Amino acid sequence: MNLKICALIIEAVQSCIKDTVSSKEIELALGVYLAKASERLKKNTEGIIQEDGDVQ
């Protein structure tokens, strides 16, 4: 899966959370969780990305 698509999915989820969650603490916790998930995804896909940006 293309990393750009993953980033768009994460942004969409964050947007939905902002629209539906009123508690700032929960919003921040979920934002941190999604940021860490994004970092793990990037780290796990390093080295297997082809030149065109697609993951093998």
C-alpha positions as CSV (number, residue, x, y, z in Angstrom):
1,M,0.0,0.0,0.0
2,N,1.3,3.4,-0.8
3,L,2.4,5.4,2.2
4,K,0.6,8.5,0.9
5,I,-2.6,6.6,1.1
6,C,-1.8,5.5,4.7
7,A,-1.1,9.1,5.6
8,L,-4.5,10.2,4.1
9,I,-6.3,7.5,6.0
10,I,-4.6,8.7,9.3
11,E,-5.6,12.3,8.5
12,A,-9.2,11.3,7.9
13,V,-9.4,9.3,11.1
14,Q,-7.9,12.3,13.1
15,S,-10.4,14.6,11.4
16,C,-13.3,12.3,12.4
17,I,-12.0,12.2,16.0
18,K,-11.8,16.0,16.2
19,D,-15.4,16.3,14.9
20,T,-16.8,13.7,17.4
21,V,-14.7,13.8,20.5
22,S,-15.3,16.7,22.9
23,S,-12.7,15.8,25.5
24,K,-9.3,17.4,24.7
25,E,-7.5,14.7,26.8
26,I,-9.0,11.9,24.7
27,E,-8.3,13.8,21.5
28,L,-4.7,14.3,22.4
29,A,-4.3,10.7,23.5
30,L,-5.7,9.4,20.2
31,G,-3.6,11.9,18.2
32,V,-0.4,10.6,20.0
33,Y,-1.5,7.0,19.3
34,L,-2.1,7.7,15.6
35,A,1.3,9.5,15.3
36,K,3.1,6.5,16.9
37,A,1.2,4.1,14.6
38,S,2.3,6.2,11.6
39,E,5.9,6.1,12.8
40,R,5.7,2.3,13.3
41,L,4.3,2.0,9.8
42,K,7.0,4.1,8.3
43,K,9.7,2.2,10.2
44,N,8.2,-1.2,9.2
45,T,8.1,-0.3,5.5
46,E,11.6,1.2,5.2
47,G,13.7,-0.8,2.8
48,I,10.7,-2.5,1.0
49,I,9.5,0.5,-0.9
50,Q,10.1,0.4,-4.6
51,E,11.2,3.4,-6.6
52,D,7.6,4.2,-7.6
53,G,6.6,4.5,-4.0
54,D,4.6,1.3,-3.8
55,V,5.2,-1.3,-1.1
56,Q,6.1,-4.8,-2.3
